[in-house]
Amino acid sequence: MLLSILNIQNMVGTTDFYLLSLLKLIYKIKIYYDLGFFIAFCVKTPLWPLSIWLPKAHSDSVLAGSIILAGTILKLATYGFIRILISFLPDSSFYFLLWYKLYQ
């Protein structure tokens, strides 16, 4: 995700969501940005097979840390899917939806 953000900043000169939503980017570049954000959010959410860190994090942390992890931090990545991938990169999200439907 960091590489996608830095590449957007370098290419466009801003990371403002409103200005970026008005900008017409090349479709292939949007797909690469979508992959960068998607992989980062899959690790944080966690989705299989990238969730190997979650059981260890819950078992090694104290109860308050586990509650904070499960209650807030894991939900932020799900919010990121909706806020960034679907609203900022809708074309590439639709592209990957078609691949998902194809292999389902």
C-alpha positions in Angstrom: 0.0 0.0 0.0 2.8 2.4 0.8 4.3 1.8 -2.7 1.0 2.5 -4.3 0.6 5.7 -2.3 4.1 6.9 -3.0 3.6 6.1 -6.7 0.3 8.1 -6.8 2.0 11.0 -5.0 4.9 10.9 -7.5 2.7 10.6 -10.6 0.0 13.1 -9.7 1.5 15.3 -7.1 -1.2 14.9 -4.5 -2.9 12.3 -2.4 -6.2 14.2 -2.0 -9.1 11.7 -2.6 -11.3 14.3 -4.1 -8.8 15.4 -6.7 -7.8 11.8 -7.5 -11.4 10.8 -8.0 -11.7 13.5 -10.7 -8.5 12.4 -12.4 -8.6 9.9 -15.3 -5.8 7.4 -14.8 -4.8 4.6 -17.1 -6.8 1.4 -16.5 -3.7 -0.8 -16.1 -2.2 1.5 -13.5 -5.4 1.5 -11.6 -5.2 -2.3 -11.4 -1.7 -2.2 -10.0 -2.9 0.4 -7.4 -5.8 -1.8 -6.5 -3.6 -4.8 -6.0 -1.3 -2.8 -3.7 -4.1 -1.7 -1.5 -6.0 -5.0 -1.7 -3.0 -7.1 -0.5 -2.3 -4.6 2.4 -6.0 -4.7 3.4 -6.1 -8.5 3.2 -3.2 -8.8 5.6 -4.7 -6.4 8.0 -8.3 -7.7 7.9 -7.1 -10.7 7.9 -8.2 -12.9 5.0 -7.0 -16.4 4.3 -4.2 -17.3 3.5 -2.6 -14.1 4.8 -4.0 -14.5 8.3 -1.3 -16.5 9.9 -0.3 -13.7 12.2 -3.8 -13.3 13.9 -3.8 -16.4 16.2 -0.4 -15.6 17.5 -1.3 -11.9 18.1 -4.4 -12.8 20.1 -2.7 -15.5 22.2 0.4 -13.4 23.0 -1.4 -10.2 23.8 -3.1 -9.2 27.1 -6.9 -9.2 27.2 -7.2 -5.4 26.6 -4.8 -5.6 23.6 -6.8 -8.5 22.1 -10.1 -6.6 22.6 -8.6 -3.5 20.9 -7.2 -5.7 18.1 -10.5 -7.5 17.4 -12.8 -4.6 18.1 -11.2 -1.7 16.2 -8.0 -2.4 14.3 -9.3 -5.3 12.3 -12.4 -3.3 11.3 -10.4 -0.5 9.9 -9.1 -2.6 7.0 -12.7 -3.5 6.1 -13.5 0.1 6.1 -10.5 0.7 3.8 -11.9 -1.8 1.3 -15.1 0.2 1.1 -13.6 3.7 1.3 -10.6 3.3 -0.9 -11.0 0.4 -3.2 -14.6 0.8 -4.1 -15.0 4.5 -4.0 -11.5 5.5 -5.3 -10.8 2.7 -7.7 -14.2 1.4 -8.8 -13.1 0.3 -12.3 -10.4 -2.0 -11.1 -12.6 -3.3 -8.3 -15.1 -4.3 -10.9 -12.3 -6.0 -12.9 -11.4 -8.1 -10.0 -15.0 -8.9 -9.2 -15.3 -10.4 -12.7 -12.3 -12.6 -12.0 -13.8 -13.7 -8.7 -17.1 -14.6 -10.4 -15.2 -16.5 -13.1 -13.4 -18.7 -10.6 -16.2 -19.1 -8.1 
